Amino acid sequence: MQKIRVLVVDDHTIVRDGICSLLSLTPDIEMVGEAATGREALETVRKLLPDIVLMDISMPLMDGLEATRQIHKELPEIKILILTQYDDMEHVFPAIEAGASGFISKTAASFELVSGIRAVSHGDSFLSPSVARLLVEDYQHGAGKRGSRDPYEQLTGREREILKLLSEGHTIQEIARMLVLSRKTVEGYKTTLMSKLGVHNRIDLVKYALRKGIIKA
């Protein structure tokens, strides 16, 4: 079994130790290194080339957002999962825009962290429940409204089915298993439907599904 190689970046030693202890108990995850600053994170990523970077936001010598932005630009194949005490929209959207594939609050349960690492390693996005709730509230307050033209009618029956499953939080791998399709086929449907809807990430997809009533807030 090929393990998911993870680098932990946080300026608090006790936090890094706790995460490392937790992940050491997970058989499909391997801790490959630690960093205490954004600058150190960038240097360590270049050296170790991990699969996933668990990145804090507030750090000295380059914050997590700038480190995320530089890593994503230089090594886009490396996935970044933001793990922070900040779970407000002021931090969520900039993190996603910087190139993060997911956002988890430090108040989340340990199993959510493991689920997030696995999801991101499979090429999916991941938001912890507390962050997902923020998106729902953001939608309910009228943020992100689009024009009146609705491209939903362009979607095929299968694309609508996959849209619903993606919006509900299922991973590509789970959808492939549920619909008895190959992972590559599901990824193709995902790319096509997102192009038709004019959305570029899981956050916008969830907002669209909420607005259409495909999923309920």
Secondary structure, DSSP 8 states (H G I E B T S, - for coil): ---EEEEEE-S-HHHHHHHHHHHTT-TTEEEEEEESSHHHHHHHHHHH--SEEEE-SS-SSS-HHHHHHHHHHH-TTSEEEEEES--SHHHHHHHHHHT-SEEEETTS-HHHHHHHHHHHHTT--EE-HHHHHHHHHHHHTTTT---S--GGGGS-HHHHHHHHHHHTT--HHHHHHHHT--HHHHHHHHHHHHHHHT--SHHHHHHHHHHHTSS--
